[in-house]
Amino acid sequence: MEELNVLSLDEPQCSICKTSMNPANVFCSECGFPENGSDKEVAQFHARRAMENNQHMDADKKIKSARNVLYVMAGITFIFGVIYFLTDQDIAVLLTNGIISVIYVLLASWTSKKPLTAILLGLFLYITTIIIAAVFDPSTIIKGIILKIIIIAYLAKGVYSASSIKK
């Protein structure tokens, strides 16, 4: 049994991920580090890893921005529901907007685990509510068009960023 421990200590390991390596291999099969490579290959590995890290940080910022848009949409939806309830005394509008607000909050909080799915569902929910509102009152398409475009753009950037990284 002691012989096995001695053998495992002598087995070469990747200096980055500590995976056991075959001494004949230049690159680690797990992380791709050129353990037995040239200085140039090592420098390229670290440069590539730094660039990937920067891309992930940028994508994380866009995902956070999309998450914040979902929270804001939840608040706006709820506030408009309350305003319409107070002016028209229509409890159905209040309940509908309340449910949609809760869905936006749940999707926003879900972006930390499944950003692509959550933001995509938020985008579909938003577009669906715009379409449903337009069916009942076609003039709502034009009302707030700039805000609608901004919200869709932020969510679309979040979807693109979430699809570009693996979480």
Buried (B, 14 or more C-beta within 10 A) or exposed (E): EEEEEEEEEEEEBBEBEEBEBEEEBEBBEEBBBBBBBEEEBBEEBEEEBEEEEEEBEEBBEBBBBBBBBBBBBBEBBBEBBBEBBEEEEEEEBBEBBBEBBEBBBBBBEBBEEBBBBBBBBBBEBBBEBBEEBBEEEEEBEEEEEEEBEEBBEBBBBBBBBBEEBEE
